[in-house]
Amino acid sequence: MLFLNQSEYALIGNLILGVLLLGVTVLIFLFIKKIITTVLDGIEMVYAQFKKRPIFVHFYIFKRELNTTQINLLEQEFVFYRRLNSKQKRYFRHRVATFIKKKNYKGKAGFIITNEEKLLVAATAIMLTFGFRNYRIPYIKNVVIYPTEYFSRFTKTINKGEFNARLKTIVLSWDNFLEGHRIEDDKLNLGIHEFAHAIHFSCIKSEDINSILFVDTFNGLRHLLSTNNTLKANLIDSELIRSYAFTNDSELLAVIIETFIESPKAFKEQFPNIYIKVKQMLNYNFAGY
């Protein structure tokens, strides 16, 4: 029979007491954290009701960086990036590097994905969410790229691109992506369009302040267009946005965001009320907008 002496009993008792105290400390910490988070969320919600934006967007303990080749590519390919100030550019590069690292890229039909493709796709996504605190688009885990239009086994159609929420996947045809990216003012941009669908879905499913503002503002825009027949007719007649936008609410949002990003000046001049709502949805307070 195994017997323990008094000092061994004391040691075991101290260990048990230590574990219990640690457990209690952790519970107290989690409780206090919950209270603080709830209070801060409440303060931000009140702030957002008046200002229509979060209290802050950028906060990083550690920042990732792109290499020189990637930074030069950003400068060459993205007017949006070139217009940012030095601090904003640093934040943008961190977000692009993080998006590249956190997403899975896969080429289809023989398409080979290089670092250039990854950067152009990631920067397109980050451009749209640069006004968001939670910028990674949680309902995208996979980026699939075909060389050109492809047959989708989900929609049973020939597609240029699509967003599949169930698989958390965005699919792009590279020739169409590049055409939309390189022609910056035709209001046709496959990358922006498909990422807009993914952002819309992610915001519906999320409860952070940017998501709430995005969904609430878009609902307000839908209501405006459904009750103001003159405004809707003028929007259609203007040909500023293509008629495909009125297929359904999801397409309306994607096409309007395409137009906002690629033709902000014309959008603001012709339809300032709609422009302001899209700017609010994306929390866009950047040069050129």
VENLIN-V372432 format. One record per residue. N is the residue number from 1. SS is DSSP state (~ for helix, > for strand, _ for the rest). PHI is phi in radians with two decimals (none if undefined). OMEGA is omega in whole degrees, 0 to 359 (NA if undefined). Layout:
# VENLIN-V372432
N_SS_PHI_OMEGA, N_SS_PHI_OMEGA
This chain:
# VENLIN-V372432
1___none_182, 2___-1.57_178, 3___-2.03_178, 4___-1.86_177, 5___-1.46_187, 6_~_-1.11_182, 7_~_-1.17_179, 8_~_-1.22_175, 9_~_-1.05_181, 10_~_-1.12_180, 11_~_-1.12_179, 12_~_-1.10_179, 13_~_-1.08_179, 14_~_-1.15_178, 15_~_-1.11_179, 16_~_-1.11_178, 17_~_-1.07_179, 18_~_-1.10_178, 19_~_-1.10_180, 20_~_-1.11_179, 21_~_-1.11_177, 22_~_-1.08_179, 23_~_-1.08_179, 24_~_-1.11_179, 25_~_-1.07_179, 26_~_-1.09_180, 27_~_-1.10_178, 28_~_-1.10_179, 29_~_-1.06_180, 30_~_-1.12_179, 31_~_-1.14_180, 32_~_-1.12_178, 33_~_-1.05_179, 34_~_-1.11_180, 35_~_-1.10_181, 36_~_-1.09_180, 37_~_-1.08_180, 38_~_-1.11_179, 39_~_-1.12_180, 40_~_-1.14_177, 41_~_-1.08_179, 42_~_-1.13_178, 43_~_-1.11_180, 44_~_-1.16_179, 45_~_-1.10_177, 46_~_-1.12_179, 47_~_-1.03_182, 48_~_-1.17_179, 49_~_-1.09_181, 50_~_-1.63_186, 51_~_-1.64_181, 52___1.07_176, 53___-2.81_178, 54___-1.24_179, 55___-1.14_177, 56___-2.51_180, 57___-2.07_187, 58___-1.88_171, 59___-2.72_183, 60___-2.37_175, 61___-1.32_176, 62___-2.17_180, 63___-1.99_173, 64___-1.38_180, 65___-2.31_174, 66___-1.54_176, 67___-1.42_185, 68_~_-1.05_180, 69_~_-1.08_180, 70_~_-1.16_179, 71_~_-1.12_178, 72_~_-1.09_178, 73_~_-1.15_176, 74_~_-1.02_180, 75_~_-1.06_182, 76_~_-1.31_193, 77_~_-1.75_187, 78___-2.18_175, 79_~_-1.04_180, 80_~_-0.97_180, 81_~_-1.14_182, 82_~_-1.08_182, 83_~_-1.42_182, 84___-1.27_173, 85___-1.36_188, 86_~_-1.08_179, 87_~_-1.16_179, 88_~_-1.11_178, 89_~_-1.07_179, 90_~_-1.11_177, 91_~_-1.11_182, 92_~_-1.07_181, 93_~_-1.11_177, 94_~_-1.03_182, 95_~_-1.17_177, 96_~_-1.10_179, 97_~_-1.06_179, 98_~_-1.18_179, 99_~_-1.05_179, 100_~_-1.05_183, 101_~_-1.22_189, 102_~_-1.55_182, 103___-1.81_178, 104_>_-1.69_180, 105_>_-1.84_180, 106_>_-2.50_176, 107_>_-1.54_180, 108___-2.16_177, 109___0.96_176, 110___1.49_182, 111___-1.33_179, 112___-1.75_181, 113___-1.57_178, 114___-1.87_178, 115_~_-1.10_179, 116_~_-1.14_179, 117_~_-1.08_180, 118_~_-1.04_183, 119_~_-1.18_181, 120_~_-1.12_178, 121_~_-1.18_182, 122_~_-1.08_182, 123_~_-1.16_176, 124_~_-1.11_179, 125_~_-1.10_183, 126_~_-1.17_176, 127_~_-0.99_181, 128_~_-1.33_184, 129_~_-1.83_184, 130___-1.18_175, 131___-1.59_181, 132___-1.75_172, 133___-1.31_176, 134___-1.63_194, 135___-1.81_191, 136___-1.42_183, 137___1.03_189, 138___-1.07_180, 139___-1.57_167, 140___-2.14_172, 141___-1.99_185, 142_>_-2.18_174, 143_>_-2.06_181, 144_>_-1.90_183, 145_>_-2.19_172, 146_>_-1.76_177, 147___-1.18_181, 148___-2.67_180, 149___-0.95_188, 150_>_-2.45_175, 151_>_-1.57_180, 152___-1.56_179, 153___-1.34_178, 154___-1.57_181, 155___-1.62_182, 156___1.05_179, 157___-2.39_173, 158_>_-1.45_186, 159_>_-2.10_170, 160___-1.60_180, 161_>_-3.07_178, 162_>_-2.87_174, 163_>_-2.11_179, 164_>_-1.97_184, 165___-1.17_183, 166___-1.10_180, 167___-1.63_182, 168___0.89_187, 169_>_-2.31_170, 170_>_-1.94_183, 171_>_-2.06_183, 172_>_-2.33_169, 173_>_-1.68_193, 174_~_-1.18_180, 175_~_-1.11_179, 176_~_-1.28_176, 177_~_-1.06_181, 178_~_-1.13_179, 179_~_-1.06_179, 180_~_-1.15_181, 181_~_-1.26_186, 182_~_-1.31_177, 183___-1.63_195, 184___-1.54_186, 185___-2.28_180, 186___-1.69_178, 187___1.13_176, 188___-2.22_182, 189___-2.55_184, 190_~_-1.02_181, 191_~_-1.06_179, 192_~_-1.06_183, 193_~_-1.06_184, 194_~_-1.26_176, 195_~_-1.16_177, 196_~_-1.08_176, 197_~_-1.06_182, 198_~_-1.15_178, 199_~_-1.12_179, 200_~_-0.99_181, 201_~_-1.12_180, 202_~_-1.07_180, 203_~_-1.19_177, 204_~_-1.07_185, 205_~_-1.57_185, 206___-1.97_183, 207___-2.20_176, 208___-1.25_189, 209_~_-1.12_178, 210_~_-1.11_179, 211_~_-1.12_179, 212_~_-1.09_179, 213_~_-1.11_180, 214_~_-1.05_183, 215_~_-1.17_181, 216_~_-1.08_181, 217_~_-1.21_178, 218_~_-1.14_176, 219_~_-1.06_177, 220_~_-1.14_178, 221_~_-1.16_177, 222_~_-1.04_180, 223_~_-1.12_180, 224_~_-1.06_183, 225_~_-1.28_180, 226_~_-1.39_182, 227_~_-1.84_180, 228___-1.91_184, 229_~_-1.12_179, 230_~_-1.14_179, 231_~_-1.07_181, 232_~_-1.11_180, 233_~_-1.10_179, 234_~_-1.13_179, 235_~_-1.11_180, 236_~_-1.16_183, 237_~_-1.18_183, 238_~_-1.19_185, 239___1.07_175, 240___-1.13_173, 241___-2.03_183, 242___-1.29_186, 243_~_-1.08_179, 244_~_-1.00_181, 245_~_-1.04_185, 246_~_-1.64_175, 247_~_-1.15_176, 248___-2.86_183, 249_~_-1.09_182, 250_~_-1.12_179, 251_~_-1.24_176, 252_~_-1.01_181, 253_~_-1.09_184, 254_~_-1.11_182, 255_~_-1.21_179, 256_~_-1.12_177, 257_~_-1.17_174, 258_~_-0.95_182, 259_~_-1.14_180, 260_~_-1.04_183, 261_~_-1.22_189, 262_~_-1.58_181, 263___-2.36_185, 264_~_-1.10_183, 265_~_-1.13_180, 266_~_-1.13_180, 267_~_-1.08_182, 268_~_-1.14_182, 269_~_-1.23_186, 270_~_-1.52_184, 271___-2.40_184, 272_~_-1.05_181, 273_~_-1.14_179, 274_~_-1.25_180, 275_~_-1.00_181, 276_~_-1.08_180, 277_~_-1.19_178, 278_~_-1.16_177, 279_~_-1.05_178, 280_~_-1.21_179, 281_~_-0.99_184, 282_~_-1.58_185, 283___0.92_186, 284___-1.67_176, 285___-2.26_186, 286___-2.19_180, 287___-0.98_180, 288___1.71_181, 289___-2.26_NA
